[in-house]
Amino acid sequence: MLINKIDGTRYAQNVPYEITCDSTVRDETMAMTLTLSGSVSDFNPAAVNTSVAGLGIELRQNDQPFTLGSTITVNEQSIPVLKAIPVKKSGIALKEGGFDATATLQVDYQ
């Protein structure tokens, strides 16, 4: 990844995940939701903070920003496609090097 090419569209990566439910616990009438949590960046509400100042990882569901702390309703048979895309704060010159970022996806049904 070239740091001077980070523009919020390049370097998108699919986030692999699957949802498997025990049919003895969940029935078809229960609503299923997906919640994203993590440390939000100071420049983008859909971007997870990274270990590099001014760099975030934006998560998108079906090409729309998935804002941290928000919840979406999902269908187990057709789960949304999630993508992780590096984004940077406007006016920031990023330094070369590695970085870390962490987020949690939580599935609930009721």
C-alpha positions as CSV (number, residue, x, y, z in Angstrom):
1,M,0.0,0.0,0.0
2,L,1.4,3.4,-1.0
3,I,0.7,6.0,1.7
4,N,0.4,8.8,-0.8
5,K,-2.3,6.8,-2.7
6,I,-4.7,6.4,0.3
7,D,-7.9,8.1,-0.9
8,G,-10.8,6.2,0.7
9,T,-11.4,4.0,-2.4
10,R,-8.1,2.3,-3.1
11,Y,-6.9,-0.8,-1.2
12,A,-10.4,-2.0,-0.3
13,Q,-10.4,-5.5,1.2
14,N,-13.4,-7.8,1.9
15,V,-13.9,-8.6,5.5
16,P,-14.4,-12.4,5.7
17,Y,-17.1,-13.4,8.2
18,E,-20.0,-15.9,8.4
19,I,-23.0,-16.2,10.6
20,T,-24.1,-19.7,11.7
21,C,-27.0,-20.1,14.0
22,D,-28.2,-23.1,15.9
23,S,-31.8,-23.7,14.7
24,T,-32.7,-25.2,18.1
25,V,-32.1,-21.8,19.7
26,R,-33.1,-19.4,17.1
27,D,-36.3,-19.4,15.0
28,E,-37.1,-17.6,11.7
29,T,-39.2,-15.0,13.4
30,M,-36.3,-13.6,15.4
31,A,-34.7,-10.3,14.2
32,M,-31.0,-10.6,13.7
33,T,-28.7,-7.5,14.0
34,L,-25.1,-6.8,13.4
35,T,-23.2,-4.1,15.5
36,L,-19.8,-2.7,14.9
37,S,-17.7,-1.5,17.8
38,G,-14.2,-0.2,18.2
39,S,-12.3,3.0,18.8
40,V,-13.6,5.6,16.4
41,S,-11.1,7.9,14.6
42,D,-11.3,11.6,15.2
43,F,-12.0,12.4,11.6
44,N,-14.4,9.7,10.3
45,P,-17.3,8.2,12.3
46,A,-17.1,5.0,10.2
47,A,-13.3,4.6,10.6
48,V,-11.6,2.6,13.3
49,N,-8.5,4.2,14.9
50,T,-5.2,2.7,14.0
51,S,-1.8,2.8,15.7
52,V,-0.8,5.6,13.2
53,A,-2.1,9.1,13.9
54,G,-4.2,10.3,11.0
55,L,-4.8,6.8,9.5
56,G,-8.1,5.0,9.9
57,I,-9.8,1.9,8.5
58,E,-13.3,2.6,7.3
59,L,-15.8,-0.2,7.3
60,R,-18.5,-0.3,4.7
61,Q,-21.5,-2.5,4.4
62,N,-22.9,-2.9,0.9
63,D,-20.7,0.1,-0.1
64,Q,-22.2,2.4,2.6
65,P,-20.3,3.6,5.6
66,F,-20.9,1.3,8.6
67,T,-20.6,3.8,11.5
68,L,-19.1,2.5,14.6
69,G,-21.7,1.9,17.3
70,S,-24.5,1.6,14.8
71,T,-26.6,-1.5,14.3
72,I,-28.0,-2.9,11.1
73,T,-30.6,-5.6,10.6
74,V,-29.4,-8.6,8.7
75,N,-30.7,-11.7,7.0
76,E,-28.8,-14.8,7.8
77,Q,-29.3,-16.1,4.3
78,S,-28.0,-12.9,2.7
79,I,-25.5,-11.2,5.0
80,P,-24.1,-7.8,3.9
81,V,-20.7,-7.6,2.3
82,L,-18.3,-5.8,4.5
83,K,-15.2,-4.0,3.2
84,A,-12.3,-2.4,5.1
85,I,-10.7,0.6,3.3
86,P,-7.8,2.7,4.6
87,V,-8.6,6.4,5.0
88,K,-6.5,9.3,6.1
89,K,-7.2,12.6,7.8
90,S,-7.1,15.6,5.5
91,G,-3.9,17.5,5.5
92,I,-1.9,14.7,7.3
93,A,1.3,13.4,5.8
94,L,1.5,9.8,6.9
95,K,4.8,8.1,7.7
96,E,5.9,4.8,6.2
97,G,5.5,1.8,8.5
98,G,3.2,-0.9,9.8
99,F,0.0,-0.3,11.8
100,D,-2.7,-2.1,13.9
101,A,-6.4,-1.6,14.1
102,T,-9.1,-3.6,15.9
103,A,-12.9,-3.7,15.7
104,T,-15.6,-6.1,16.8
105,L,-18.6,-7.4,15.0
106,Q,-21.4,-8.6,17.3
107,V,-24.5,-10.6,16.1
108,D,-27.6,-10.5,18.2
109,Y,-31.0,-11.9,17.7
110,Q,-34.3,-11.6,19.6
